[in-house]
Amino acid sequence: MAWMVDRYRALRSLLRREHLEDDVAEELEFHLAMRTEEYVARGMTPEAAREEALRRFGSVDAYRRQTHMIDEGLAREQRRMELWDMVRRETRQALRSLARSPAFAVMAVLTLALGLGATTALYSVVDAVVLRPLPYAAPEQLVWLDSPVPGVGPEARWGLSEAGYFHFAREAHGLSALGVFSFESGSLATDEGAARVDTAWVSASMMDVLRARPALGRLLPTDGDLPGAPRIAVLGYDFWVRQYGADPRVLGMKVRLDGVPTEVVGVMAPGLHLPDDTVDLWAPLMLDPSRPPENSHWLQAVGRLRDGVTVAQAQAELTALTARLPALFPGAYSEDFMRERGFSTAVTPLARHVVGDVDRVLWFLLGSVALVLLIACANVANLFLVRAEARRRELAVRSALGAARGDLAWHALTESLLLCLLAGGLGLSLAWGALRLMLALAPPGLPRLEEVGLGVPGVAFAAVLSVAAGLVFGLFPLTQAGRGLAALRESGRGLTSSRRRNLVRGGIVVGQVGLAVVLLAAAGLMLRSYWTLYNVDPGFQPGQALTFDLVLPETRYPSSDEVNRFHRELLARLEALPGVSSVGAASRLPLRNFSGCAVLFTEGGAQPSAEPPCLPVMRTAPGYFESLGIPLRQGRELTWEDLDRKADGVVVTNALAERLWPGEAALGKGIRGNGHGPPYYRVIGVTGELRAHGLDKPPSEAVFFPLAQAEGLPLWGPARSLSVVVRTATTRPESLAPAVRDIMKELDPSVPLANVETLERVVAKSPSVARASFTLFLLGIAGGMALLLSVVGLYGVISFIVGQRRGELGIRMALGARAAQVAGLVVFQALRFAALGIVLGLAGTLAMSQVLGALLFEVSPTDPVVLAAVCALLVALAVLASYGPARRAARVDPAEVLRSE
């Protein structure tokens, strides 16, 4: 172990200084002793001579310090040079050695870089989304407040009502601050034009909850959210840079937010957004605490725990405060409502709310990519084994000539570290590209996407993996230690390779095939799940349709008549475009924003004693169902003539009709949304099954009210926010976008368009489809890489074994074996490896069926079709991988083999 001791001392010498100090003290003492002896020789006593020597020598400590500083610097520099020379010498030798085996070096670097790149890219995503704390001060104190309502639906969760917000903010002592917000898209008009902005309407307390800091100017003041306060706004940092070029003169600038004059008072610090959304502009919510309480839960809420208060303690306090709502606000909350709907208030750590169940998918994908890295490492390990096998004679000769085992191992370790660090560098480049691709394909519901990037954690992750792989691969030569002379003896006579070494290589290949089976099975199951999901009938026709959103400012369009007049003019102009077959509009679009909960009352129902249903309601313009391709199972939709005479027709989905009027005809039934009792809107149409909440969700229940209020019937305010759908005869509906923008500019240039995209794109971006396609894409890449690496590994091992058994095969043929029998022997060996790997992989797939099943849609994690297809594919590729080695085995010349023996 002398080699290890030498290198250990070289490294330690940079850090230790005790020996140097001892040397300096010894040197000084030497000089004093010499001077003392001189004085003693002159006749002085030893004590007097020592005292005189010290006096004449001066300050020993000062000399010691100066000498120490000089010597320490020189010694440090010398040791640094020695270490640098050693590293440079070892690196140069390693490069020469790798240059003599370029095929080995290139294959190992590329194989390892693929695995490292994929793993590093996905780790960077997991780190940004799951592991990294939220970008707020003391994020562990932030909690999300909402209200589970199992009586409405198993997944129904409401926000806070205004009355609930003021009640909790006043009484919840476990919270140091409670803020609420509502996130909307609006229009911002300046002298330069109009822009669509994502606006966070927040209570002033939200600034304290998030502990926000301005980058410029000031934030919303404490009393800035009270009714009658001046209209002010704070720009988001990214929006300030993007829209105004980071111009500080925006402070005090007057803009029109949704038509309302607003003063810009500040710019938010960079990186600060709402927990779920990026914000262009922050504006005060202006809630009125004196307003009569309503059971309308439209506010999103975030609270900050006081120091020392746990989430469980806050939950207990909020539960008790929620139980007091019927007593405090009897007009809004009843005991029947609380009991029948199971209404409560939940306190959830904000990080848990933001991440949701995405972490499960990401960890699964990271595990899958880690399997690819393992397969790549197995391939590289096989390459190192083959290289070590090929260098046995070289190492034996060097050992016989006097090279220490440690020197040989150190050289091999330098080689492997150098090679793995090169692979790590290349892997980082691949990870950077993979991250860009993943971000482009990421589903819209993936949180914290803006924080994903190849930062320090990703680089450190790749570096650690590279060094670890280099250390492991560098240990392989140690397995050959002690065989120097034996290798020299074997080199001249062996017919076959060591059985143990072949078993090791075969075991690695079996493991590779097993891991590939797991990944291919996961990818195959995901593909079948995605195909099943994609073929679910959404209830409308997404092809050949263009959609976009618009919001009409209240100040420019204050009344329903003006809003409806604008919409009618817009739809008429769009319908007149060449190639347009129909145009419609509604306040929400299926699979995009089909949400909401409005209390509905039906004629002849059990109201008011029973709790009425709470469902999404839409405001629709004529032509909506035709433009979306939603078939009407019964009746018809409203026309412009119906709206002109203020008709009272509504359309309901089939799922809602079957729930409200089971076994009865829904046409003509009465329904309304603002209070019970006549008059009612009348059902004039029933749609087919519409899956507007998600393709993996049950058919949606919804009511489609008219765009204009019916005569004598209440309706919500004007539908200023609409999603317009334009159906065309062309297969490229996006080609209509320029014409649509021109029409909007002619009608009102201050109204910006947003989300201009095809309806097919809306479906593809819906959470269920986007998440399935994202998972499928990554699993497909991982499965493909695993398959390729496994086949390459199998081919390499079979080729190596054939080369090692060449003598044996020649003798077999000399004894009468036919070429086909020899080739079959090789193929059989490959199939044996593949079969063992398949059995191992199937066991692994069954072991992880529970985890995999949670990601699938209507597909069993043990689906026999998929598993059989994966097994057949592996068997076929095993035969293919053994084809070349089998041909070489069949061409072995027995005479040549016998002569060589």
N, C-alpha and C positions, 0 to 999 in steps of 0.2 A: 504493500500500500504506500510505498515511498512516493509514487507519483501524486497520490492524493494529498500527502503531507506537504509536498513542495508547493502545490497549487494553493492549498489552504493557507500556507504561510504567506504566499505572495498576496493573496487577497486580504488576509488579516493585517498585514503590515501597513496597509493604508489606514487602518482604523486605530491600531494600538500605538501608544507612545511610551509605555512603561520601560521597555527595553532601551529606548533612546535616552530617556532620562538617566537610567542606570549608567549608560555609557558616558554621558556627560559628567555625572558625579565621579565616576571612576577616573576620568581624565583629569579633573581638577584635583582630586585627591593625590593623583600621581605627581602633579607639579608641586604641591605642598610638601609631599614626602621628600621629593628631591631637594627642595630648598631647605627643609629641616635637617636632612642629612649633611648638607653643605655647612650649615651653622654648627652642627654638632662636631663636624670635622675641624671647625675653627676653634673648638674648645668650649662651646656653650652646652649647658645641660639640655637634655631632650625637651623638657617643658619650656625652658626659655627659648630654645631654638624653634619650637613649634609656634610659640607666641609671636616671636619675631617674624617668622615666615608668614604668619597670618597678617601681621601688621603691614609688612612690606607688600604682600600680595594684593591688599586692598579688599574691596567688598566681594567676598566669594559668591554671595547670592547674585550680585549683579553680573559677575562673570558667568555664573552658571546659566542665568537667564539668557544672556547674549549668545553664549556658546550653544545653548540649547536651541535658540531660535535659528541660528545659522545652520547647525547640524540637522535640525529637524526639517528645515526647508530642503536642504540638499538630499537628505535621506528620503523624504517624501517624493521629491522629483525623481530620484533614482529608482525608487520602487515603482513609481507610476510608469516610468519608462520600461522597467522590466516587465510589468504586467501588460503594458501595451504591446511590447515586443512579443510576449508570449501569445496574446490574443491574435496579433497580426500574423505571427508564424503559423499558428494553428488554423486560422481562417484561410491563409494562402494554401496550406496543404490540403485543407478540406475542399477548396475550390478546384485545385488541381485534380483531386481524386474524383470529384463529381464531373469535372469536364471529361474525364476518361470514360465516363458512363453517361453520356448525354440522354440516352433514351430513358434510363432509370430516373435521372434527375427531373426530366421534363414530365414524365408520367406521374411521379410522386408529387411534384409541386402542383400540377394541374388538378390531380385527383383530390389532394388535400385542400386546395384553394376552393374548389367547388363546395365541399362540405363546410369549410370555415365561413365562406361568404354567405351561404344560405342560412347557417345558424346565427351568424352575427346580425344579419339583416332582421331576422325575426326576433332575436333577443332585443334589438333596439326598439322594435315596436312594443314588445312586452314591457320593457323598461319604462318607456314613455307613457304607456296607457295604464299599466297595472302597478308597477313598482315605485315609480317616482311620485313623491308627494304632490298634492294639488298646488298650483302656483299662487297660494295665498299665505299670508302670515299665519303661523300656528294653525295649519289646516286640520290638525287632529281635533280641534275644538268646533269645527263647522259641522252642522247637522242639517239634514233636509227634512222638512215637515210636509206631510200630505195626509190624505184621509182615505184609507181603504174603505170601499163600499161593496162588500161581497153580495149584498142584496141586489145590486144593479148588475154585477157581473163578477166572475171570479178574479179577473185582473183589473177591475175598475178601481182607479185611485183618483180622487179629486184633490184640487189644491185647497187653499184657504178662502173663506169668505171674508168680506171686509170686516164684518162684525167679529168673526173669529180672530182675525189678525189683531184688531185693537184689544180684544179680550186677552189674548195670549201675551201680547207685548206688555200689557199692564200687569198681568198676574203671574206670569211664568218667571219666578225668581231664579230658576236654574239657568236661565238664558241671560247673558249680559247684553245681548242685542238681538233683535228679530227684524228681518227685512223681507219685503215682498216685491215682486216684480211681475211684469207681463211683457212678453217678447213679441214684437210685431214687425212686419215690414211696412215701411212708409215711404213717402217721397220727400226729398229735400230739394227745394228750389233756391238757387242762388243766381247771381247775375250771369254766371257761366252756363247755366242750364239746370235741368232737373236730374236727380239721381235717385235710384232706389237704395234705401238704407235699411239696415237691420237695427231696429231701435229697441233699447231696453228701457221700458218705463218702470222706474224703480222708486221705492220710498227712499226718503233721505237717509233713513237708518241703514239702508243697504251699504252705504259707504263705510259705516262703522263695522258692520258685519264682515265685510270683505277686507276691512282695514286698507281701503284704497288710498292711493297716493297720486297726486297729479304730476304729470311730466311738465305741465305748463299751466299757468293760471291757477284756478281753484276748482274745487269739487262742488257738488250740490250742497247748499247750506242746510242746516238742521231744519229750518222752517220753510225750506224751498218747495216742499211737497204739499203745503196747505192750499186749500181752494183760494183763488184770488192772488196767489203769489205770481211774481213776474215769470214769464216763460223763458226759461234758460235751458241750455244743453251743454254737455261735455262731450267732446269728440273722442272716439276711440283712437288709440295711438296709430294703429295700422291704417285706419281710414284717413287720419290727418296726413300721414305720409303719402298715401296713395292719391288722395283727392286734392290736397293742397300743397303737396311737395314739402311738408314740414315747415311751412311758413308760419313764424310766430305771430304774424299780424292777423291771424284768425281771431285772436282774442278781441271780444267786443263786436265782432262781425254780426250783422243781422242776416238771418236766413229764414226761410219759410218751411217749417216742418209740418207736413200735411196741410199746408196752406196757412198755418198760424205763424205770425212773426215771432221769432225766437232769437235770443242772444247767445252766442257762443262764449262761455265764461272760462273754459279750460280744456285741457287735453289730458286724458287718462294716461297713467304710467304704462309703458309697454308691457304687453303680455297679459294684461288684466282683462278678463272677459267674464261673462256669466258661466256658471258651472256647465251648462249644456250647450251654450251658443256663443259664437263670436259676435262682438257688438261693434257696430259702426258709430253709434251715437247713444249717449245716456241722457235721459230726460226725466223730470220729476213726474211721479204718478198722480199726485194731487188727489188723495183720498179724503173724504169728508167724514170725520168721526161722528158727526151728528146725523148722518143719513140713516133712515130707518133700516134695520137689519133685514137682509135677504138671505135665503138659502141658495146662494149663487157662488160657487167655489171656483173663481176664475184667476185667483192669485197664486203664483208660485212662491214658496217661502224657504228662506235659509236662515238658520239661527246660529248664534255662537254661544257655546257653553261657558259658564263661569269657570274660573280656575277651581279644580278639584271636583267638579260635577261630572258624573259619568253619563253615558247615553241612557243607561237603564234608569237612573234617577230622573233624568229629564223626561223619559217616557212615562214614568209613573206620575209625574206632576202634570204632564199634558193630558194624560188619560183622565185624571181627576177634574181638570179644568174643562175638558170636552163634555163630561157628564153633566156639567152645570149649564150647558147651552140652552136646553129647553126651559129651565127656570129663568134664565136671563133674557132670552129672546123667544118667547112663546109664539110670536107671530111667524117666526122663520123655522124654528125647530120644534118638533113635537116628540113626545115619548114614543109614539108609534113609529115615527120616522127613524128614530135612533135604534129601535129594536128591530123593525122589519128590514131595514137596510144594513144593519150591523155597522152603523157609522162610528168611526173612531178616528183618532189622530195618531199617526205613526211618526216616530223619530228615528231617522236612519243616518248613520255617518255619511257625510257628503261624498267622500271618496267611493263608498259602496254604491251610492245612488248613481254617481257619474259613470262608473265602470259597468254596473249592471252585471249581466251574465256574459259580457264579452270576454272577460278574463278566462272563462272556461274554454272558449273556442281558441283563444290565443295560446293558452298553455298547451292545449292539445296539438296545435300546429307546431309550436316550438318543440314539443316532444317528437313529433313526426320528423321534423327537420334534423333533430339530434340523432335520430336513427340513421338518416342519410350520412351524417358525419361519422357515425360508427361504422357504417359500411365502407365509407371512403377510407377510414383509418384501417379497417381490415384489409382493404386492397393494398394500401401503402405498407402495412405490416407484412403482407405476403411479398411485396416487392423487396422489402428489407431482408426478409428471410432468404429469398432467392439470391439476393446480392451477397448476403453473408455466406450462403452456400458456395457461391461462385468464387468468393475471396478466401475460402478456407485455406487453399494452398498458399496464397500470398501471405496470409497472416501467419501460417505455420512457418514459412520460410523466414519472415521477419522475426518471429519469436525465436526460431532456432539461431538466428544471428545475434540475439541478445536483447531484442526489444522487450520491455516489460509488459506484462498483461495490462497494467494500468495505462501505460502510454498508448497501447492499441485501443483500449476502451475509451480513453479521453479523445483520441483522434476520431473515433466513430461517433462519440457524443457531439463533438464539434460539427461534424458533418450533418448529423441529424438535426441539430439545433439550427444550423444555417439553412438547411433545406426547409425546415418547418417555418422559420421566420420569413423566408421568401414566399412560402405558400400563404402565410398570414398576411403579408403585404398585398399580394394579389387578391386574397380573399376579401380584404377591406375594399378594394376597388370594385369587386363583384358585389359586395354588400351595398355599396353606395348606389350602384345601378339598380340592384334588386329593390332597394327601398323606394327609389323613384317610381319603379313600376308598380310596387305594391300600393303606394299612396295614390297612384292614378286609378287603381282598380278597387281601392278600399270601399266598403259599403258606406253609405251616408250616415248610418247610425253608429259608426265606430267613433268612440269619444276620443278627445285630446289628439286628434290627428295633426293639428298644427304644431304639436310639440315633438312629433316623431322626426328623428334625424340621426345621422351617424355621429354621435357625440363622443365624449370621453368614455362613458360606460361601454359603448360598443367597441371602441378601440381597445380598451383594457380587456374586455371579454375576449376579443380575438387574440390579443397578445398572450393572455394566460393560457388559452387553449393551444396556441402554437408552441409555447414553451413546454407545456405538459406533454404534448405529442412528441416534441423533440426529445425530451428526457426518456419517454417510454421507448421510442424507437432506438434511441442510443444505447439502451441496455441490451439489445439483441446480441452484439458481439460478445457480451459477457457470457451468454449461453454457450458460446463456442470456446470459452476459456478452458485451458487444460487439455485441449485436444491437438496441440500443435504437432507433436511427433506422431500421434495417431492419425492425424490428417495426412501427414506426409506418407505414412505407410499405406493408408487407404487409397490415396490418390493414384497409386500405380496399379491397383488391382480391382477395385470395387466394381461390381456389375450393377448394383442397385443402390439407391439412396437409403439413408437410415429410415427404418420404419417409423421411428418416433417422429422424425421431422416431417415425414409425409402425413402422419396423423395430425400433427399441428396444423399444417397447411390445409388439410381436408376439413379439420374442425372449423377453421376460420371461414372457409367457403360455405360450409353448412350454416354457420351463423349468419353469413351475408344473405344467403337465400332465405333463411327464416325471417330476417328483418325485412327483406324485400317483399315477402308474402304479406307481412303485416301492413306495410305501406300500400301495396297494390290493392289489398282487400279494402283498406280504408278509402282509397281513391275510387275504387269500383263502386263501393256502397254509396259514397257521396255522389258519384255520377248518376247512379240510378235514382237516388233521392232527389237530386236536382232535376232530373228529367221528369220524374213524377210531379214535382212541384211546378215545373215550368208548363206542364200540360194541364194543370188545373184550370178550368174555365173561370176567368175572373168575373164573367157576367157582362162583359163589354168587349168591343173589338178595338184593340190598341193600334192596329195597323192603319197607315194612311191618314193619320190625324196629327195636327200640330196644336200645341197648347201654350198658353202664356197667362201670366197673372198681372193684374193692375189694381191700383187703389186710388179712388177719387178723393181728393182732399175735402174735408168737411166745409172749409171756408168757401171754396169755390162751388161746391155742390151741396148746399145745406138741406135741401128738401128731397123727399122721395121722388117727386115728379122730375126734378132736374137730373137726379141720378138715373132714373129709368129712361129718360129721354136720351141721355148720353149713351147708355148701353144699347138702346134700340138703334140709334144712328150707327154706332160702331158695328153692331152685328149685321145690319143691313149692308153697310159698305163691304164688310168682309165677305158676305155671301155673294156679292156682285163680282168678286175677283174671279178671273178665269180659272176653271178647274175645281172650284170649290163646290162641293155638293150639299153641304149643310153646315150650319154654325150654331153653337149653343154656348151657354155659360151657366155657371153655378158658383155658389159661395165656397164650395170645397170640391176637391177632385179625389176620386177613388185612388187608393194606394199612395196618396201623397199627404193629404191633410184631412182625411175623412174622420174627424174626431168631434168632440163636443158632447155635451149632455144637457138637453133641455127637457124640462118636465112636460109631459104630454097628457092631455085629458081626452077621453073618448066618450062619445054619446052613448048613454045607456050602460056605462060601466059602473063599477062599484064606488066611484069617487063621490064625495070626498073622503069617505071613511077609510078606504084603502089607499095605500100610497101609489100614485100614478107612475108609469114607466118614465125613465129618463134616458133619452136617446139622441143621437145626432140628428140635426135638422138642416136641410139645405134650402137655399133660395135659388130657384132655377128660372132661367129664361126659356122661352119656347125654342124648340130645336135641340135641347140639351140631350135628350135620350137618343134622338136620331144621330147626332154628331158623335156621341160616344159609342153608338152601336149597342145600346142597352135595349133588349127586346121587352116589349110590354106584354105580359101574359094575359092581362085583362084591360079593357078600356083604352084610354088614350091619354096624351099629355095636353097641357094647355097651349093655346095658340095666342098670337098677338091680338086677335079679335077678342078672345076671352079676357085678356088683360085690359083691353080698352073698355070693356063693359064691366070690369072689376069682378070677374067670376070668382067663385069660391072653391075651385077644384084643387086637389092635391094628389100626389102620386105617392104610394108607399111601396116598400120592397115586399117581396113574397114572404120572406121570413117574418117580417113584422105582421103582415096580414094573418098568417097562420097562428101567430102568438096571440094577437088581440081578438081575432074573430075565428077561432078554430071551427071548422065545419060549416062556416057561413060564407056567403058572398061578401067580399069586402067593398065592392062598388056601392057608393051611396052612403057608406058609414060616415059618421061625424067624428072629427078630431080637431083639436086646437091646442095651442101651446101657452096661451096666456089666460089662466084661470079656467075653472070648470063652469059648465052650464052653457046653454045656447047663447048666441048662434055658433055653429060649427062650420069648419071647412069640410067639404065633402070629397070623399075618395072617388076620383074619376079614372084612376089607372093603377095597375099593380105590375111591378116589374118582375122579371125572372129572378133567379138566385144571383145576388150580387155580392162578391167577396171584396168589399171596398176597404176592409181593415188589413187585409193580408191574404195571400194565397193559401197560407197555412192556417187561416182562421175560419171559423164557421161562417155561413152566409150572414151578411150584415142586416141589421134592422135600422131603418131610417125612413124619414118622411121628407118629401120634396115639396116645399111650399112654393107658391108663385113669387115671381120677382116683385110684383106690385101687390099692395094690400087690397083685399077684396072689400066690397061695399059693406060697411057696417061691421066688419070683423077686425079684431086686433091682429097686429103682426109686429114683429121686431122692427127696429129702425131700418133705414135705407141700406141696401146691400152695396156698400161702397167698394168692398173687396171682392173681386170675382176672378174665377179661373175660366178663361175662354177656350173653347175647343173648336178647331176648324178642320172639318173632314174634307179630304180632296180625293181626286181620282188618280193622282200621281203616287208613285211609290216613294217619292222623295218630298214629303210634306214640308221638310225644313226649308225647301226652296221658296216657300211663301213668306219666310220671315222678313225679308226686306220690304215687301209690299205691305205687310202688317205694320211695320214700323212707320212707313210713310203715311199710312192712314191715321195712326195715332198722332203723328206730328201735325197733321192737318186738323185733326179734331181738337187736340189740346197738347201742345208741346211740353207743358209742365207735368204731365202724367207719364212717369217712366214705366217701361215694361220690365218684367222680371220673369225668370224661369222659362224663357222661350226654348222649347224642346219638343220633341215628338212624344206622342203618348206611349210609344214603345219604350222610349227612354225612361218615362215615368215608371213603367212596370219593372224595367230592369233595375231601377234605383230603389224600388220598394224594399224595405228592410229584409223581408224574408228571402226574396230572390237575390238581392245583392249579397247578403251574408252567405247564402248557399253557394253562389257563384264564386265569391272570394275564397271560401274554404275549399271548394272544389279545385279552383285554380292552383292554390298552394299545395294541396294534397296531390294533385296531378303532377306538378313539377317534382315534388318529393318522390312520388312513386316512379316517375320516369327515370329520375336520376338513380334511384335505388335499383331499378331493373337493369339499367345500363351498366352500373358499377358491378352488380352481381354477375352479369353475363361475362364482363371482362375478367372479373376475378376467377370465375369458373374456367374460362378459356385458358387463363394463365396457369392455373394449377394443373389442369389436365395436360397442357403442353409440357409443363415442367416434368410431370410424372412420366409422360411418354419418353421424354429425353433421358430421364434417369433409368427407365426400364428398357432402354433400347437393346442392351445386351440380352436381357431376359427374353424380350420379344423375338430377337434374332434366333436364339436357341430354340424357342417354341416352334418357329417356322422351320428351322432346320430339322426338327423332330417330326414335322409333318403337319403342323397347323397351317390352315389356309389363311389367306390375307383377310377374307371376310370375317373369319373367326377372331383374328387379332383386332380388326377394327371394331367388331362387336364388343370385344373385351374393354376397349377404351370407352365406347359409348355407354356400356353398362356401368362403368365406374363413375362417369359423369352423372348418369341417372341416379346412381345410388346416393351421391352427394345431394342432388336436387331433391330426391325423395325425403331424405333425412331433414333437409332444410324446410321442405313443405310441411312435414309433420310438426316441426318446431314452430313454424310460422302460424299454422292453424291453431296450435295451442295458444300462442300469443294473441291471436285475433279473438279467440273465445274469451281469453282472460280480460281483454279490454272492451268486451261487447257492451258493458254497461255505460262506459264513458262514450263510446262511439254512438250508441243508440240515442243518446241525448241530442245528437246533432243531425239525426236523420229524420226524414219526413215520409211516413207510411212505408218504410222499408226496414226489415228486420236486420240487426247487426250480424246475424248468422245466415243471411240469405244464401241458400244453397247454389243458386244460379251464379251469383257473383264469385263465391268461393271456388266453385268448380271451374269457372272461366279463368280465375287467377292461377289455379293449380295447372290447368291445361297449358296456359301460356308459359309458365315456368318450365314445364316438362319439354315443350316444344323448343324453347330457347336453350335448354340444357343440351338437347340433341344438336341444335345448331352450333352451340359453342364447342361441342366435341367433334364436330365434323372435320375441321382442319387437322387437329391432332390425330384423329382416327385415320385419315388419309396418309399422314406421315408414318404412322405405325404400320399400316398395311404395305408401305413401300420399303420397309427395312430389308436390307440385303443380308441374308443369313451368312453367306460366305464372307462378306466384309466384316461382319461382327465377329465371326470365329477367328478370322485372321488377326483382328485387333486384340482379341483375347489371348 
